[in-house]
Structure formats: structure tokens, C-alpha cells
Amino acid sequence: GFRYYVVTDCEFNSSKLNDIEYTQSYYYNKLEIVRFSSSVGKYVGYTEFGIKNAESWNNGPEVIARRAQKESYCFRNVGVFTESALTKS
């Protein structure tokens, strides 16, 4: 069978927005085909199909929406993640 999945990730060293990196990776059959990274600010393709999608998404509204996710998805939850980790250590 074939498997397609998306992994969304927030990596942070502090609760400051500059110390947070948001990534969203798209996989097909365990092979990463395209990724958005907030440090790069755009989609990057790793396969022929991924490159075509990245090119299309970087020229459309998708990239603008994804750039906003660093603040709305990661920044809003860093305090929750940090607090729960610190209370368990």
C-alpha cells in the first residue's frame, strides 16, 4: 500500500518568537517530498513531485498561510509545553 502523511513540528529554546522554528514536512511512502521551514520562509521540494508542489505553493496563498503558523501554532503553545515539561522534571 501507499502512505501519505504530514508532520508538523515546533522546536524552541525559549518562549521568544525568534527562538522558535516551525516546520511542516510532507511524506509519501516514508520519503520526505516537501517541507516548509520558518527559518527558510518557503517550501523546499526534495523529489521531482515535491519540487513541483513547492514551486506552486511558494507562488500561491499557501506560503503566506504557512508563515503565519509559527506565531499562531507554535508561539501560542510554547508556554503550555514549557510549563508541562518543567512541572514534570
Secondary structure by P-SEA (a helix, b strand, c coil): cccccccccccccccccccbbbbbbbbccccccbbbbccccbbbbccaaaaaaaaaaaacaaaaaaaacccccccccaaaaaaaaaaac
